[in-house]
Amino acid sequence: MHKYLEHQIEIEVPFFDLDPMQIVWHGNYVKYFELARCALLEKIDYNYPEMRDSGYAWPVIELKLKYAHPAKMRDILVVTATVVEYEFRLKINYEIFNRTTNKRITKGYSVQVAVDLSDNEMCFQSPPILAQKLGVEAGADKK
């Protein structure tokens, strides 16, 4: 799968993200994915306000996570978000590693689709603004 854009952030696990077993509650990994996704989109100047201003909403329609190892308070997590599809949907892959042990904690992906805000209709092709912001031409990787 082609990588169009990749971005990493680091998160120090705070106390309030833990469950009663003193490990990160499973639902917080979605938040970590979102933080990395927003940082990636900010990098190309197409975060949620810019999406709205361009006339599109990009709701998440699919989300998958696979857990491998637990994270604990004060662990430093390296979260990588990578755009792997953009022409018909925006698919972003994620990996979370413990910076100290280099163990993969979690991996997954999210899928978003463009919705035209003028009529709230889902677009069957991503609007050209996304390819422009990614710095690629639509259809450029087709042979």
C-alpha positions as CSV (number, residue, x, y, z in Angstrom):
1,M,0.0,0.0,0.0
2,H,1.4,3.4,-1.0
3,K,2.1,5.9,1.7
4,Y,1.0,9.5,0.8
5,L,1.8,11.2,4.0
6,E,3.0,10.2,7.4
7,H,3.2,12.0,10.7
8,Q,4.2,11.1,14.3
9,I,3.3,12.5,17.7
10,E,4.3,11.5,21.2
11,I,1.9,11.1,24.1
12,E,2.8,10.6,27.7
13,V,0.1,8.5,29.2
14,P,-1.7,10.5,31.9
15,F,-3.3,9.1,35.1
16,F,-6.8,9.8,33.9
17,D,-6.5,7.6,30.9
18,L,-6.1,4.4,33.0
19,D,-8.7,1.9,33.9
20,P,-9.0,0.1,37.3
21,M,-6.3,-2.4,36.2
22,Q,-3.8,0.6,35.9
23,I,-3.4,0.2,32.2
24,V,-4.7,2.5,29.4
25,W,-8.5,2.0,29.0
26,H,-9.0,0.5,25.5
27,G,-11.3,3.4,24.4
28,N,-8.5,5.9,24.9
29,Y,-6.6,4.5,21.9
30,V,-9.2,6.0,19.7
31,K,-8.4,9.4,21.2
32,Y,-4.7,8.8,20.5
33,F,-5.5,8.0,16.9
34,E,-7.5,11.2,16.7
35,L,-4.7,13.3,18.1
36,A,-2.3,11.9,15.5
37,R,-4.9,12.3,12.7
38,C,-5.4,15.9,13.6
39,A,-1.7,16.6,13.7
40,L,-1.3,15.0,10.3
41,L,-4.2,17.0,8.8
42,E,-2.8,20.2,10.4
43,K,0.5,19.4,8.6
44,I,-1.2,19.8,5.3
45,D,-3.5,22.7,6.4
46,Y,-6.6,20.5,5.9
47,N,-7.8,19.9,9.5
48,Y,-11.5,19.9,10.3
49,P,-12.1,23.7,10.1
50,E,-10.4,23.8,6.7
51,M,-12.4,20.8,5.6
52,R,-15.6,22.7,6.6
53,D,-14.4,25.9,4.9
54,S,-13.8,23.9,1.7
55,G,-17.4,22.8,1.7
56,Y,-17.0,19.2,3.0
57,A,-17.4,17.2,6.2
58,W,-15.3,14.1,6.6
59,P,-17.1,11.8,9.0
60,V,-15.4,8.6,10.2
61,I,-17.4,5.7,8.8
62,E,-15.1,2.8,9.8
63,L,-12.6,2.3,12.6
64,K,-10.5,-0.7,13.5
65,L,-8.1,-1.3,16.3
66,K,-6.0,-4.3,17.3
67,Y,-4.4,-4.4,20.7
68,A,-1.0,-6.1,21.3
69,H,0.4,-4.8,24.6
70,P,-0.9,-2.6,27.4
71,A,0.3,0.9,28.0
72,K,0.7,2.3,31.5
73,M,0.9,5.6,33.2
74,R,3.8,7.7,32.2
75,D,4.7,5.5,29.2
76,I,5.7,7.6,26.2
77,L,3.8,6.5,23.2
78,V,4.8,7.2,19.6
79,V,1.7,7.4,17.5
80,T,2.2,7.3,13.7
81,A,-0.6,8.2,11.3
82,T,-0.2,7.4,7.6
83,V,-2.5,8.3,4.7
84,V,-2.8,5.2,2.6
85,E,-5.8,6.0,0.4
86,Y,-7.3,9.3,-0.7
87,E,-9.1,9.0,-4.1
88,F,-12.5,7.6,-3.0
89,R,-12.1,7.8,0.7
90,L,-9.5,8.9,3.3
91,K,-8.0,5.9,4.9
92,I,-5.4,6.5,7.6
93,N,-3.3,3.7,9.2
94,Y,-2.1,4.0,12.8
95,E,0.6,2.4,14.9
96,I,1.3,3.0,18.5
97,F,4.7,2.0,20.0
98,N,6.1,2.3,23.4
99,R,9.1,4.6,22.9
100,T,11.2,2.9,25.7
101,T,10.5,-0.8,24.9
102,N,9.8,-0.3,21.2
103,K,6.9,-2.8,21.6
104,R,3.9,-2.2,19.4
105,I,0.9,-1.4,21.6
106,T,-1.9,-1.0,19.1
107,K,-2.4,-0.7,15.4
108,G,-5.5,0.1,13.3
109,Y,-7.1,2.4,10.8
110,S,-9.8,4.8,10.2
111,V,-11.9,5.5,7.1
112,Q,-13.5,8.8,6.3
113,V,-15.6,9.9,3.4
114,A,-16.4,13.4,2.0
115,V,-19.9,14.7,2.5
116,D,-20.9,17.8,0.5
117,L,-22.1,20.3,3.0
118,S,-24.4,22.0,0.5
119,D,-26.7,19.0,0.3
120,N,-25.3,16.6,2.9
121,E,-24.8,13.9,0.2
122,M,-21.8,11.5,0.4
123,C,-19.3,11.9,-2.4
124,F,-18.3,8.8,-4.3
125,Q,-15.0,10.4,-5.1
126,S,-12.8,12.5,-2.8
127,P,-12.9,16.2,-3.8
128,P,-9.8,17.5,-5.6
129,I,-8.9,19.7,-2.6
130,L,-7.7,16.5,-0.8
131,A,-5.3,15.5,-3.5
132,Q,-4.1,19.1,-3.7
133,K,-3.5,19.3,0.0
134,L,-1.6,16.0,-0.1
135,G,0.5,17.3,-3.0
136,V,-0.5,14.5,-5.3
137,E,-2.6,14.4,-8.5
138,A,-5.8,12.3,-8.4
139,G,-5.1,9.1,-10.2
140,A,-1.3,9.6,-10.1
141,D,-0.6,6.1,-8.8
142,K,-2.7,4.2,-11.3
143,K,-0.8,2.3,-13.9
